[in-house]
Amino acid sequence: MVSNFIQPDSLIYALAPDILLGSDGVRRNTVMMVDGGEIKTIVDRDEFPHKFPDIEIISLPGKAIVPGFIDAHVHLGQGFIKSLQCGEPSQVWRRINMPLERVIDAELSYVSAKLMMLEALRGGFTTVNNFAIINKEKADALHQAAVDTGIRLVSATGAMDLDADGVTAEKIPVKSIDDALERAEEHFTSCENFEMVYPSLCVTNVDTGSKEMIGALVGYCLRENALFQIHANEHLPEVHGSVVKYGRRPLEFISDCGGLGRNSVVHHTTLVTESEIELLRSTESGVSYNPVASQWKGDAVCPAMAFSERGIRMGIGTDSTRSNAFRMIDAAESCQRIAFGMKINDFSQGAGWTWVDAATRGSADVAGLGEITGQLAEGYRADFLVLDMECPETLPSWDFQWDLVRRYNRDQICAVVIDGVLTMQDGQAVGWDQQQFLKEKIPNAVKAVESASIIRVHGTSTNHRAKTMEARSDRKLPASG
């Protein structure tokens, strides 16, 4: 069992899997030693006993060790929505997401975050980058959920000083720049109390943030060397509204505000021109590609392959759709193939490694943690997955990284290790009772959804089936002959 080598008091251990996915690709006959939560060394197995004669090598036959995945974009207040968004027309955030978030208090924020963190761990994510404009009580609840689950968290708060169609400032904590900066300082101070929580600031988009507000929060992040986040070029109404209001497309306007650069990550960027792609490249800005959101929410598909080829810093996020890292990278490659590759008969689309790299090293980079996690290399924190390679779905294996994209799934995750600590084993949380949590808290989640002013246009799948079958039964076939 994997737990045999990672005990609660284990500070030093050395693992020898069949495959280790290092920063330079697939490695075999390799030992990775962890010391105090840090990757101390990765060396050939034959060399290890000579360098560390007192450290026992733990063999993991039939297993692979890969970096933990990083969700580059998630909203931890949306854990109760699930299939309410399925089959809905675009702009679901107006009718479903925002109404739910308005009724969530600090306790429900904790439940939503812990539920989503649990799903993330089961899906192979060791870090999540949250996007939220919340008060201190809700932020504290999210931080406690991160501590309780053991996940690494980039925690955001921010402000909006403009009201936009479909968005309201109701229950949004700050609207003035002075208040926003005061909240930012409070948030950053609060995050200092947690070893694996990192502060960030955000503005929803150019519809809700003025040039002055964006500039002020970006400036604060630059002074603190922290991450600034914003949605941009996600959907048609946003781009149209920006052009009408500012005479500039969203990315152009954000650039005018000083909002692009190495400390910034722009979420979605599905509707971008060539000049905007160049703007992202020249400013060294980060982007999050959210392929399942494109599939589920009616957004266009981000030109991620073009971003990769142009050297744009890119990660991959879930946007709170589903937290299965393997299905996420499968969607990442498939969306590129369908939206861009098929029409020009290009079936390479970056090969498997592009999407694995973007969802690990790339996501860590754009989330501001590129020197901490996202790859298995000396000096990085020991955030990794142990995978079962001996499944019929993945045997025989001819290309491990393509298999990760196309063949692996979360049921092959034997262990999730974060900061060197065993956090999940065989889909079950370590150190706390996940079934008890679900039993106690899900009823409260149901009540929250029922109390929210959610508008579901298409109704349930069962109702849709009944109406469809009824309509079909009313049709009369033309007479023969």
C-alpha positions in Angstrom: 0.0 0.0 0.0 1.1 3.5 -0.7 0.4 4.6 2.9 3.1 2.2 4.1 5.8 4.6 3.2 4.2 8.0 4.0 3.3 8.0 7.6 2.1 11.1 9.5 5.6 11.5 11.1 7.6 10.6 7.9 9.9 13.5 7.0 12.3 11.6 4.7 11.4 8.9 2.2 12.7 7.8 -1.2 10.3 6.4 -3.9 11.2 4.3 -6.9 8.2 4.1 -9.3 8.3 2.5 -12.7 7.9 5.9 -14.3 8.5 9.4 -12.9 7.4 12.4 -15.0 10.1 14.9 -14.4 10.6 18.4 -15.7 12.4 16.9 -18.7 9.8 14.2 -19.5 9.4 10.5 -18.7 12.2 9.0 -16.5 12.7 5.3 -15.6 14.9 3.6 -13.1 14.7 6.7 -11.0 14.5 7.5 -7.2 12.8 10.6 -5.9 13.7 11.5 -2.3 11.4 13.8 -0.2 12.8 15.6 2.8 10.6 17.8 4.9 8.0 18.3 2.2 10.6 19.2 -0.4 11.9 17.2 -3.3 15.5 16.7 -2.2 16.8 14.9 -5.2 15.9 12.8 -8.3 18.6 10.4 -9.4 19.2 7.1 -11.1 18.4 4.2 -8.8 21.9 2.8 -9.2 23.4 6.0 -7.9 21.1 6.6 -5.0 22.6 4.0 -2.5 26.0 5.6 -2.9 24.7 9.1 -2.3 22.3 8.2 0.5 23.3 4.9 2.0 21.1 5.3 5.1 17.9 5.9 3.2 15.7 2.9 2.3 14.4 2.9 -1.2 10.7 2.1 -1.4 9.9 0.4 -4.7 6.6 1.1 -6.4 6.2 -1.5 -9.2 3.4 -0.8 -11.6 3.1 2.7 -10.4 3.9 6.2 -11.9 4.6 9.4 -10.1 3.5 12.6 -11.8 3.2 16.2 -10.6 -0.1 17.2 -9.0 -2.3 19.1 -11.4 -3.1 22.8 -10.7 -6.6 24.2 -11.4 -5.7 27.6 -12.8 -9.2 29.0 -12.5 -12.0 28.0 -10.1 -14.8 29.7 -8.1 -15.0 27.9 -4.8 -18.4 29.5 -4.0 -20.1 27.5 -6.8 -19.9 24.0 -5.3 -23.6 23.4 -5.1 -24.6 24.0 -8.7 -23.5 20.8 -10.3 -25.9 19.8 -13.2 -28.1 22.9 -12.8 -25.9 24.4 -15.6 -26.3 21.4 -17.9 -28.1 22.1 -21.2 -28.5 25.7 -20.4 -28.0 28.5 -22.9 -24.9 30.7 -22.5 -24.5 33.4 -19.8 -25.4 30.8 -17.1 -23.6 32.9 -14.5 -26.3 35.6 -14.7 -29.2 33.2 -14.0 -27.5 30.5 -11.8 -24.0 31.3 -10.5 -24.6 34.9 -9.2 -28.0 34.1 -7.6 -26.4 31.3 -5.7 -23.4 33.2 -4.5 -25.6 36.0 -3.1 -27.3 33.6 -0.6 -24.0 32.0 0.6 -22.8 33.0 4.1 -19.5 32.2 5.7 -20.6 28.8 6.9 -21.9 27.8 3.4 -18.7 29.3 1.9 -16.8 26.8 4.0 -19.0 23.9 2.9 -18.9 24.8 -0.8 -15.1 25.2 -0.7 -14.5 22.0 1.2 -16.8 20.1 -1.1 -15.0 21.5 -4.2 -11.6 20.9 -2.6 -12.5 17.3 -1.9 -13.6 16.8 -5.5 -10.4 18.5 -6.7 -8.2 16.1 -4.6 -10.1 13.1 -5.9 -9.5 14.4 -9.4 -5.8 14.8 -9.1 -5.5 18.5 -8.3 -3.0 19.5 -5.5 -3.5 23.3 -6.0 -6.5 25.5 -6.8 -6.5 29.1 -7.9 -9.7 30.7 -6.6 -11.4 33.7 -8.1 -13.8 35.5 -5.7 -14.8 38.9 -4.4 -15.6 38.1 -0.8 -15.4 39.6 2.6 -12.9 38.5 5.4 -15.4 36.1 7.0 -15.9 34.1 3.8 -12.2 34.3 2.9 -11.3 32.9 6.4 -13.8 30.1 5.8 -12.1 29.2 2.5 -8.7 29.2 4.2 -10.0 26.9 6.9 -11.3 24.5 4.3 -7.9 24.5 2.6 -6.2 23.6 6.0 -8.8 20.9 6.7 -8.4 19.2 3.3 -4.6 19.8 2.9 -4.8 21.4 -0.5 -2.7 24.3 -1.7 -4.7 27.4 -2.3 -4.3 30.7 -4.1 -6.9 32.9 -2.4 -8.4 36.0 -4.0 -10.6 38.8 -3.1 -11.1 42.1 -4.9 -13.7 44.7 -5.7 -16.1 46.1 -8.3 -17.0 49.7 -8.6 -19.3 49.6 -11.6 -22.7 48.0 -12.0 -23.2 46.1 -15.2 -26.2 44.4 -16.8 -26.8 41.1 -15.1 -24.3 41.8 -12.3 -25.2 43.6 -9.1 -23.0 45.0 -6.4 -25.4 43.5 -3.8 -23.4 41.9 -1.0 -20.2 42.8 -2.7 -17.9 44.1 0.1 -16.2 47.0 -1.5 -16.9 49.6 -4.2 -14.4 52.4 -3.5 -10.7 52.2 -4.2 -9.8 53.2 -0.7 -12.0 50.4 0.7 -10.6 48.0 -1.8 -7.0 48.7 -0.8 -7.9 48.4 2.8 -9.6 45.0 2.2 -6.5 43.9 0.2 -4.2 44.7 3.1 -6.5 42.8 5.5 -6.6 39.8 3.1 -2.9 39.7 2.6 -2.3 39.8 6.3 -4.8 37.0 6.9 -3.2 34.8 4.4 0.1 35.1 6.2 -1.3 32.8 8.9 -1.4 29.8 6.5 1.6 28.1 5.1 -0.1 26.9 1.9 -2.5 29.9 1.2 -1.2 32.6 -1.1 -3.0 36.0 -1.5 -4.3 37.4 -4.8 -6.5 40.2 -5.9 -9.1 40.3 -8.7 -11.6 42.4 -10.6 -14.4 40.5 -12.3 -14.0 42.1 -15.8 -14.1 45.4 -17.5 -17.9 45.6 -17.1 -17.5 45.9 -13.3 -14.1 47.4 -12.7 -13.1 51.0 -13.7 -9.7 51.9 -15.0 -8.9 53.4 -11.7 -9.9 50.3 -9.7 -8.0 47.9 -12.0 -5.0 50.1 -11.9 -5.1 50.4 -8.1 -5.3 46.6 -7.5 -2.7 45.8 -10.1 -0.4 48.3 -8.4 -0.9 46.7 -5.0 -0.1 43.3 -6.4 3.0 44.5 -8.1 4.2 46.0 -4.8 3.5 42.8 -3.0 4.7 40.5 -5.9 1.3 38.9 -5.9 -1.1 37.6 -8.5 -3.7 39.9 -10.2 -6.6 38.1 -11.9 -9.3 39.2 -14.3 -11.8 37.7 -16.8 -11.4 39.0 -20.3 -12.6 38.3 -23.9 -14.7 35.5 -22.6 -18.0 36.0 -24.4 -19.7 38.2 -27.0 -21.7 40.6 -24.7 -18.5 41.5 -22.8 -16.5 42.3 -25.9 -19.3 44.2 -27.4 -19.9 46.2 -24.2 -16.2 47.1 -23.9 -16.0 48.4 -27.5 -19.2 50.4 -27.0 -18.1 51.9 -23.7 -14.4 52.3 -24.1 -13.8 52.1 -27.8 -11.4 49.3 -26.9 -11.6 45.5 -26.7 -11.3 44.1 -23.2 -7.7 43.1 -23.4 -6.8 46.4 -24.9 -8.5 48.3 -22.2 -6.9 46.2 -19.4 -3.6 46.9 -21.0 -4.4 50.6 -20.9 -5.0 50.2 -17.1 -1.6 48.6 -16.6 -3.3 45.2 -16.0 -1.2 43.0 -18.2 2.2 41.6 -17.2 3.9 38.8 -15.4 1.9 39.3 -12.2 -1.4 39.0 -14.1 -3.5 36.1 -15.3 -6.3 36.7 -17.7 -9.1 34.0 -17.6 -10.7 32.5 -20.7 -9.4 34.8 -23.5 -11.6 32.9 -26.0 -12.3 35.8 -28.4 -8.9 37.3 -29.2 -7.5 39.0 -32.3 -4.0 38.6 -33.6 -3.0 41.9 -32.1 -4.4 40.8 -28.7 -2.4 37.6 -28.8 0.7 39.6 -29.5 -0.3 41.9 -26.6 -0.4 38.9 -24.2 2.9 37.7 -25.5 4.8 41.0 -25.4 3.6 41.7 -21.8 4.4 38.2 -20.6 0.9 37.9 -19.2 -0.6 34.6 -18.1 -3.8 33.1 -19.4 -6.0 30.3 -18.2 -7.6 28.0 -20.8 -10.9 26.6 -19.6 -11.9 23.9 -22.1 -14.8 22.3 -20.2 -16.3 25.8 -19.7 -16.3 26.1 -23.5 -18.0 22.8 -23.8 -20.6 23.4 -21.1 -21.2 27.2 -21.0 -21.4 28.2 -24.6 -18.1 30.2 -24.7 -15.9 30.0 -27.7 -12.7 27.9 -27.6 -9.5 29.7 -26.5 -6.8 29.4 -29.2 -4.6 27.5 -26.8 -2.5 25.9 -29.4 -1.6 29.3 -30.9 -0.8 30.5 -27.4 1.6 27.6 -26.9 3.3 28.1 -30.2 3.7 31.8 -29.6 5.3 31.2 -26.1 2.4 32.7 -24.2 2.3 31.6 -20.5 -0.7 29.3 -20.2 -2.4 27.2 -17.6 -5.6 25.2 -17.7 -8.6 25.6 -15.4 -11.9 24.0 -14.6 -13.9 27.2 -14.1 -15.9 25.2 -11.6 -17.2 22.7 -14.1 -15.8 19.4 -13.0 -12.6 18.7 -11.0 -11.2 15.7 -12.9 -7.8 16.7 -14.1 -7.6 13.9 -16.7 -10.9 14.7 -18.3 -9.8 18.4 -18.2 -6.7 17.8 -20.2 -8.6 15.4 -22.6 -11.0 18.3 -23.2 -8.1 20.7 -23.6 -6.7 18.7 -26.5 -10.1 17.7 -28.0 -11.4 21.3 -28.1 -8.3 22.4 -30.0 -8.6 19.5 -32.4 -12.2 20.2 -33.2 -12.1 24.0 -33.2 -8.9 24.5 -35.0 -7.1 21.3 -36.0 -9.7 19.4 -38.0 -10.5 22.3 -40.5 -6.8 22.4 -41.5 -6.2 18.6 -41.2 -3.7 19.2 -38.3 -4.0 16.2 -36.0 -0.9 16.9 -33.9 -2.3 19.6 -31.7 0.7 19.8 -29.5 0.9 16.0 -28.7 0.1 14.8 -25.3 2.9 16.6 -23.4 1.6 20.1 -24.2 -1.6 19.6 -22.2 0.1 17.8 -19.3 2.7 20.5 -19.1 0.1 23.3 -19.3 -2.0 21.8 -16.5 1.0 21.3 -14.2 4.0 23.5 -14.7 2.1 26.1 -16.8 -0.8 26.4 -14.3 1.6 26.8 -11.4 3.4 29.5 -13.4 0.3 31.6 -14.2 -1.0 31.1 -10.6 2.1 32.8 -9.3 3.5 29.5 -7.8 6.0 28.6 -10.6 8.9 28.4 -8.2 7.0 26.4 -5.6 5.0 23.6 -7.3 3.9 22.3 -10.7 6.9 20.0 -11.5 8.9 17.2 -10.0 12.4 18.8 -9.6 14.9 19.4 -6.9 13.9 22.3 -4.6 10.2 22.1 -5.4 7.5 21.2 -2.9 6.6 17.5 -3.0 3.1 17.8 -4.6 2.5 14.6 -6.6 0.2 11.8 -7.6 0.9 8.1 -7.5 -0.9 6.4 -10.4 -1.8 2.8 -11.0 -0.3 1.9 -14.5 -1.5 -1.7 -14.5 -5.1 -1.2 -15.7 -6.6 -2.6 -18.9 -7.4 0.9 -20.0 -3.7 1.8 -20.0 -2.1 -1.5 -21.1 -0.1 -1.9 -23.2 1.3 1.6 -23.1 3.3 3.1 -25.9 3.3 6.8 -25.0 2.8 7.6 -21.3 2.0 11.3 -21.8 -0.6 10.7 -24.5 -2.0 8.0 -22.2 -2.3 10.6 -19.4 -4.4 12.8 -21.8 -6.5 10.1 -23.4 -6.6 7.0 -21.2 -6.0 7.7 -17.5 -8.8 8.7 -15.1 -9.2 9.6 -11.5 -9.9 6.0 -10.4 -6.2 5.3 -11.2 -5.0 7.8 -8.6 -3.7 5.6 -5.7 -2.4 8.6 -3.7 -2.4 12.4 -3.6 0.6 13.8 -1.8 0.9 17.6 -1.0 3.9 19.1 0.7 5.2 15.6 1.2 2.1 14.6 3.2 -0.3 11.8 2.1 -3.6 13.7 1.7 -5.8 11.3 -0.2 -5.6 7.5 -0.8 -7.7 5.5 -3.2 -10.2 8.3 -3.4 -10.6 8.8 0.3 -9.4 11.7 2.3 -6.7 11.0 4.9 -7.1 12.5 8.4 -10.8 13.4 8.2 -14.1 11.6 7.5 -15.3 12.7 4.1 -18.5 10.6 4.2 -19.5 12.2 7.5 -18.9 15.6 6.0 -21.1 14.9 3.0 -23.8 13.4 5.1 -24.0 16.4 7.4 -23.5 19.2 5.0 -25.1 18.3 1.7 -28.7 19.0 3.1 -27.6 22.6 3.8 -26.3 22.9 0.3 -29.7 21.8 -1.1 -31.4 24.4 1.1 -29.1 27.1 -0.2 -29.9 26.3 -3.8 -33.6 26.2 -3.1 -33.5 29.6 -1.5 -31.6 31.2 -4.4 -33.3 33.0 -7.2 -32.0 30.6 -9.8 -33.5 30.6 -13.2 -33.1 27.4 -15.1 -34.4 27.9 -18.7 -34.5 24.4 -19.9 -35.6 22.5 -16.8 -34.5 19.0 -15.9 -33.5 16.3 -18.4 -36.5 14.2 -17.3 -39.0 16.9 -18.0 -37.3 17.6 -21.4 -37.6 13.9 -22.2 -41.3 13.8 -21.4 -42.1 16.9 -23.5 -40.0 15.5 -26.4 -41.7 12.1 -26.3 -45.1 13.8 -26.1 -44.4 15.9 -29.1 -43.2 12.9 -31.0 -46.3 10.9 -30.2 -48.5 13.8 -31.6 -46.9 13.6 -35.0 -48.7 11.7 -37.7 -46.8 9.8 -40.3 -47.8 10.5 -43.9 -49.9 7.9 -45.5 -48.0 5.4 -47.7 -48.6 5.0 -51.4 
